[in-house]
Amino acid sequence: MIDSEFKVRGLLFTVHYPRSNLLTFIAVSDIHGSYAKVAEMLAREISFDALIIAGDLTTNGSPREAEEALKLFHQFGKPIISVAGNMDPVTLEPTFESMSSYVNGRGIIIDEAGFFGVSGSPFTPMNTPYELSEETIMERAEAGWKDVESARWKIFIPHAPPYKTAIDRLLSGNHVGSKAIRTFIEQHQPDVVVSGHIHEARGVDTIGNSQVVNCGPAEKGYFVTIAIDNQITVEVRG
């Protein structure tokens, strides 16, 4: 059955949504304006239950730009779960809140999966638009956790990756992730942690029983799939 048709860059996409007993989520981060590239990827994947945006939808973009991007992604008829990144100005938060399930310092539950997150990043030498103290990051993570404690599966979405892992390392070898995020994961052990921010550190690591993933920049076609059945399978794609 055809669920929808729409155009991206003048190309007509016919989208079918096959049924599945699995819960499947697609996660992207660091889109930085490459909205058509993400839409093309979603049209290829098609069988997913929600889209996770782990920050940096824009590069210092306007509310109008963010609204148009989210409208494009909404054409797939799936829920959008989001946090802002350090390059998304705080002025975009009302747009994220009105056009997605914005989980910055809060949580939602879809079926048996709980989603919560933290926007922005720790302070950087670049003084980017959305930066927070480690103390504030921890406060927001704890607040979101309280909303999803009853969920069977818990998926944490901080834009910044946890400190001193394979997914927060610059090309220089320096680790620049969030120490608060790492401490939170060690204490609470969410099932999956979905992040971005450090473009060159795309990949998967573990902290205790938590799978932690850096989606890599969606502007390069990278994304992550999260499949939930009796266990969670995380795959870096693109």
Residue pairs with C-beta under 8 A, 6 or more apart in sequence:
1 16
1 17
2 14
2 15
2 16
3 15
3 16
3 17
3 77
4 15
4 75
4 76
4 77
5 12
5 13
5 14
5 15
6 12
6 13
6 15
6 75
7 13
8 36
8 39
8 40
8 43
8 72
9 36
13 43
15 43
15 46
15 76
16 46
17 46
17 47
17 77
18 46
18 47
20 47
21 229
22 227
22 228
22 229
23 49
23 110
23 111
23 112
23 113
23 227
23 228
23 229
24 47
24 48
24 49
24 225
24 226
24 227
24 228
25 48
25 49
25 50
25 51
25 52
25 81
25 113
25 155
25 225
25 226
25 227
25 228
26 42
26 45
26 48
26 50
26 51
26 52
26 223
26 224
26 225
26 226
27 51
27 52
27 53
27 54
27 157
27 194
27 213
27 215
27 223
27 224
27 225
27 226
28 38
28 41
28 51
28 52
28 53
28 54
28 215
28 218
28 222
28 223
28 224
29 53
29 54
29 55
29 56
29 85
29 159
29 194
29 195
29 196
29 197
29 214
29 215
29 216
29 217
29 218
30 55
30 56
30 85
30 196
30 197
30 199
30 215
30 216
30 217
30 218
30 219
31 38
31 53
31 56
31 57
31 58
31 69
31 217
31 218
31 219
32 56
32 58
32 59
32 87
32 217
32 218
32 219
33 58
33 59
33 61
33 65
33 219
34 218
34 219
35 68
35 69
35 72
35 73
36 72
37 218
37 219
37 221
38 73
38 218
38 223
39 72
39 73
39 75
41 218
41 221
41 223
41 238
42 48
42 51
42 73
42 76
43 76
45 225
46 76
48 78
48 225
49 78
49 79
49 110
50 78
50 79
50 80
50 81
50 110
51 73
51 76
51 78
51 79
51 80
51 81
52 81
52 82
52 115
52 155
52 157
52 194
52 226
53 80
53 81
53 82
53 83
53 100
54 83
54 85
54 117
54 157
54 158
54 159
54 194
54 195
54 196
54 215
55 82
55 83
55 84
55 85
55 86
55 88
55 119
55 120
55 159
55 196
55 197
56 84
56 85
56 86
56 87
56 88
56 159
56 196
56 197
57 66
57 69
57 70
57 82
57 84
57 85
57 88
57 92
57 96
58 65
58 66
58 69
58 87
58 88
58 89
58 92
59 87
60 87
60 89
60 129
61 88
61 89
61 92
63 91
63 92
63 94
63 95
66 88
66 92
66 95
66 96
66 99
67 95
67 99
70 80
70 95
70 96
70 99
70 100
71 99
73 80
74 80
74 99
79 100
79 101
79 110
80 99
80 100
80 101
81 100
81 101
81 103
81 108
81 115
81 117
81 157
82 96
82 100
82 101
82 102
82 103
83 96
83 102
83 103
83 104
83 117
83 118
83 119
83 157
83 158
83 159
84 90
84 92
84 93
84 96
84 104
84 119
84 120
84 130
84 159
85 119
85 120
85 121
85 130
85 159
85 196
85 197
86 120
86 121
86 124
86 128
86 129
86 130
86 131
86 159
86 160
86 197
87 128
87 129
87 130
88 96
88 119
88 129
88 130
89 129
89 130
90 129
90 130
93 102
93 104
93 119
96 102
96 104
101 108
101 115
103 115
103 116
103 117
103 144
103 157
104 117
104 118
104 119
104 140
104 144
105 117
105 118
105 119
105 139
105 140
105 141
105 143
105 144
106 116
106 143
106 144
106 147
107 114
107 115
107 116
107 144
107 145
107 146
107 147
107 148
108 114
108 115
108 116
108 147
108 148
109 115
109 147
109 148
109 150
109 151
112 151
112 152
112 153
112 228
113 151
113 152
113 153
113 154
113 155
113 228
114 147
114 148
114 149
114 150
114 151
114 153
114 154
114 155
115 148
115 155
115 157
116 141
116 144
116 145
116 147
116 148
116 154
116 155
116 156
116 157
117 144
117 156
117 157
117 158
117 159
118 132
118 137
118 140
118 141
118 144
118 157
118 158
118 159
118 160
118 181
119 130
119 132
119 140
119 159
120 130
120 131
120 132
120 137
120 159
120 160
121 128
121 130
121 131
121 132
121 159
121 160
121 178
121 197
122 131
122 132
122 133
122 134
122 137
122 160
122 177
122 178
122 179
122 180
123 131
123 132
123 133
124 131
124 176
132 140
134 178
134 179
134 180
135 180
137 158
137 160
137 178
137 180
137 181
138 180
138 183
138 184
141 156
141 158
141 180
141 181
141 184
142 184
144 156
145 154
145 156
145 184
145 188
145 190
148 154
153 191
153 192
153 228
153 232
154 188
154 190
154 191
154 192
155 190
155 191
155 192
155 193
155 194
155 226
156 184
156 185
156 190
156 192
156 193
156 194
157 193
157 194
157 195
158 178
158 181
158 193
158 195
159 195
159 196
159 197
160 168
160 177
160 178
160 181
160 195
160 197
161 167
161 168
161 177
161 178
161 181
161 193
161 195
161 196
161 197
161 198
161 201
161 212
161 214
162 168
162 177
162 178
162 181
162 182
162 185
162 193
162 195
162 207
162 212
163 175
163 176
163 177
163 178
163 179
163 181
163 182
164 175
164 177
164 182
165 175
165 177
165 182
165 205
165 207
165 212
166 201
166 203
166 204
166 205
167 177
167 195
167 198
167 201
167 202
167 203
167 204
167 205
167 212
167 213
167 214
168 175
168 176
168 177
168 178
168 197
168 198
168 201
168 214
169 175
169 176
169 198
169 200
169 201
170 176
170 198
170 200
170 201
171 200
176 198
177 195
177 197
177 198
181 193
181 195
182 207
185 193
185 207
185 208
185 210
185 212
186 207
186 208
189 208
189 209
189 210
190 210
191 209
191 210
191 211
191 232
192 210
192 211
192 212
192 213
192 226
192 232
192 234
193 207
193 210
193 211
193 212
193 213
194 213
194 215
194 224
194 226
195 212
195 213
195 214
195 215
196 214
196 215
196 216
196 217
197 214
198 214
199 216
199 217
201 214
202 214
202 215
202 216
202 217
202 222
202 236
203 213
203 214
203 216
203 236
204 211
204 212
204 213
204 214
204 234
204 236
205 212
205 213
206 212
211 232
211 234
213 224
213 234
213 236
215 222
215 223
215 224
215 236
216 222
216 223
216 236
216 238
220 238
221 238
222 236
222 237
222 238
223 237
223 238
224 234
224 235
224 236
224 237
225 233
225 234
225 235
225 237
226 232
226 233
226 234
227 233
227 235
